[in-house]
C-alpha cells in the first residue's frame, strides 16, 4: 500500500475497526488514488514497481516512493536521502536538495557512514563514503498517515569526526513508545566543519559548519515528509549524545533552526562545556589544516580542497582534529552557552543528563595504567595552585586506583557539573528534566574495553539502553533490559508530552522545582528514583570556583 499524508474520511486516532472497514471497502479506490498522487510527485512511476498485494510498506515522500520492511515488531525505511550527495563540486558546500527518482526506491539497506576522520567508531571501517547524507526512519507497524505520532530525530556523537546514525536502530523505541524515530548521518571532520571565509562566501550563512547545515536540512526534510510515515511534524524532538548533544546545543542557538523542533534531549554533552570556536579561531584552524592537505595558494584554496583525496584530508586531521561548529557567522551568531545564558535561544522543553563516571572512557583509552605519581603530577600540572586541593578532595585511597581517581576528577570537573549548570540555565526558561545514568555493571563500547579496568557508567554507557545499538560490547542482562525499557518509556513520554511522566514509574520532577537541591532522576537497575545530592556527589560547588577546562 502506498501511503500519503492526511486522514482517511471519518478516521479517528485509535479507531481501528473503523479504519479496517474503510480499507476493506475502498482498498482498490484508495490504491488507485494514491498511485495517482504518487505519479504527480514522481512522474513515470511504473505500476509494476508498486507492491500491489504485498505486505511490504510503501510511503510517498517528496522525492518519490520508498519501500521499507517489517522487522522486530516495527517498520523501517533505511537509507533514505535527505539531501544531494555532497561530492565533487558539491563538496564543502551547503547541502543541496535531495534528488527525485521515478518508481519506488528500495529502503531496506542502510547507507554508508560519512567519511570517518577517526579510526575508532565503525565495526567495518570500509563502510564509509562521502556520499552519505541519508537517514533511517522507524515507525510502529500499524502507523499510518494522519496518526500524528511524536517524532524523535537522533544525531550520533563521535567528536564531530566519526560515527554514524546507522548504529542506532529505532525499532524497539518506535514500537514501545508509539513514536516515529529518525536517525541521520551528517558530514564529519573537516568535510563537515571548516571555517574558511572562501567557503563561507559560497552560502547565505557565510559559514563553514556544513555538518550543522546537514542537520538543519534533515529537520526540514522531516518537517516536509514525516507526516507520510504517521509522524507529527509539529512535535519533533531533537536528541543527541556527546557531539550529537553538542549539535543539539547548536540547533538551540541557531536562528535558522527555529520552529523545526519542539523538544530537545542532551546526553553527555552539556552546552557550557568549552569547545565552540569563534570565527577567528575556526579560520586559523582551517588554514592550518589546508596547508597540511597541501592547499597553500589562497586564490585556489577552495578548488584545491575539493580536489584533494579523502585520504589526504583524513591524514591531515590526525594531528588537527576539528572543533565542530563555529560561532560568529550567520548560521550560529552566538556560541550556544552564551545564547542560552542570555535567553536568546530556541526555547523548548529540555531533558538533559550524563553518566555517573563519564571520563572512565577517555582515561581508559589514553592512560589505563596510570601510576599514583603520574596522577599527582597530572593534577598539579593541570590545576596549578588548586592542584593540592584537588588531590586532597580526590585521594587515590578513596577511589581504589589512580585510574579511577583521575576519572572522577575529569568526570566531575567537566561532564557532571557542566550538566548541572546547563540544566540550571535551561530551567530558568523552560521545563527541564535532569538525569544521571548509574548502572555499575553497564557494558561499554565494542573495542573500547581495557582488560582489568572498571569502565562501567563511562561515556556512551547509556546508548545500549536507548537504542537497538550495534556497538555494545555485550548484550544487556534481564535487569538491564528492564531498565532500558523504562528509559525508553521516559524518553518517549518526554517526546510525546514535553514531560517524562510514565504511569507506574518513579516520578521525574522538574529541575529546580525542589527546594534544597537540584532534582535529578537516577537511572539504576531496580532502583530508579529521585536524588537531590547530584551536585554534592560531584563536588560542583568546588568546581564552580575553578576556570572551565575541556577534557
Buried (B, 14 or more C-beta within 10 A) or exposed (E): BBBBBEEBEEBEEEEEEEBEEBBEEBEEEBBEEBBEBBBEBBEEBEEEBBBEEEEBBBBBBEBBBBBBBEBBEBBBBBBBBBBBBBBEEBBBBBBEBBEEBBBBBBBBEBBBBBBBBBEBBBEEEEBBBBBBBBBBBBBBBEBBBBBBBBBBBBBBBBBBBBBBBBBBBBBBBBBBBBBBBBBBBBBBBBBBBBBBBBBBEEBEBBBBBBBBBBBBBBBBBBBBBBBBBBBBBEBBBBBBBBBBBBBBBBBBBBBBBEEBBBBBBBBBBBBBBBBBBBBEBBBEBBBEBBEBBEBEEEEEBBEBBBEBEBEBBBEBBEEBBBBBBBBBBBBBBBBBBBBBBEEEBBBBBBBBBBBBBBBBBBBBBEBBEBEEEEBBEBBBEBBEEBBEBBBEBBEBEEBEBBBBBBBBBBBBBBBBBBBBBBBBBBBEEBBBBBBBBBBEEBBBBEEBBBEEBBBBBBBBBBBBBBBBBBBBEEEBEEEBEBBBEBBBBBBBBBBBEBBBBBEEBBEBBBBBEEEEEBBBBBBBBEEBEEBBEBBEBBBBEBBEEBEBEEB
